Amino acid sequence: MNTELSRQPQMVANDSATAGSRNKVIRNTYMLLSMTLLFSGATAGLSMALNLSHPGLIVTLVGYFGLLFATSKFRNSGLGIVFVFALTGFMGLTLGPILNAYLSLPNGGQIVMNAMGATGVIFLGLSAYALTTKKDFSFMGGFLMVGILVAFLAGIGALVFSMPALSLAVSAMFVLLMGGLILFETSNIVNGGETNYIMATTTLYVAIFNLFTSLLHLMGVLNND
């Protein structure tokens, strides 16, 4: 009995340390995410101001996966932060020409703002739900991985073979999948499944980026643009 009593303070201390570690990951993740979103917005604005053309599918994929690999490889060092900014900045540069194309449409400004607002509401709502309820959404991991892979390949097929209907379906799929990814990753952080704030930031940024571009596409179609 004395042994059990002696263990209780140690268990409380361990629980407190674990909670503190999780809170630190959450704090660092959202701080870094805010900074990368601002940086990505700045590079998108620069791309728009310079009226840069889109680099194309191959350059975009090589740049994205190359920087994603580098971010993952150096996630436990200071270089990881450098690469996560390089990744988000690069994605911002690729977004600029897309935004310019939408802004050139009659209702382009409204479409962009609506997509941006919807993205913010969805992200904040799902994040708040996962943070407050602390529900475990780890069961979604396998489904999300397969779903994202299928949607990614379908999206490339729709682009290569010029299939607007498939492209629209892919955008709808990505909206659902990215919402699921936000729940999954936020739950991972809260429940201790993700302890690296650089990778947590990267995952949430990718979810927000794809959610925004997918909503942009859907809203453009709904506005007959």
Stockholm file with secondary structure:
# STOCKHOLM 1.0

chainA/1-225         MNTELSRQPQMVANDSATAGSRNKVIRNTYMLLSMTLLFSGATAGLSMALNLSHPGLIVTLVGYFGLLFATSKFRNSGLGIVFVFALTGFMGLTLGPILNAYLSLPNGGQIVMNAMGATGVIFLGLSAYALTTKKDFSFMGGFLMVGILVAFLAGIGALVFSMPALSLAVSAMFVLLMGGLILFETSNIVNGGETNYIMATTTLYVAIFNLFTSLLHLMGVLNND
#=GR chainA/1-225 SS CHHHHHHHHHHHHHHHHHHHHHHHHHHHHHHHHHHHHHHHHHHHHHHHHTTCCCCCHHHHHHHHHHHHHHHHHTTTSHHHHHHHHHHHHHHHHHHHHHHHHHHTSTTHHHHHHHHHHHHHHHHHHHHHHHHHHCCCCGGGHHHHHHHHHHHHHHHHHHHHTTCHHHHHHHHHHHHHHHHHHHHHHHHHHHTTSCCCHHHHHHHHHHHHHHHHHHHHHHHHHHTTC
#=GC SS_cons         CHHHHHHHHHHHHHHHHHHHHHHHHHHHHHHHHHHHHHHHHHHHHHHHHTTCCCCCHHHHHHHHHHHHHHHHHTTTSHHHHHHHHHHHHHHHHHHHHHHHHHHTSTTHHHHHHHHHHHHHHHHHHHHHHHHHHCCCCGGGHHHHHHHHHHHHHHHHHHHHTTCHHHHHHHHHHHHHHHHHHHHHHHHHHHTTSCCCHHHHHHHHHHHHHHHHHHHHHHHHHHTTC
//
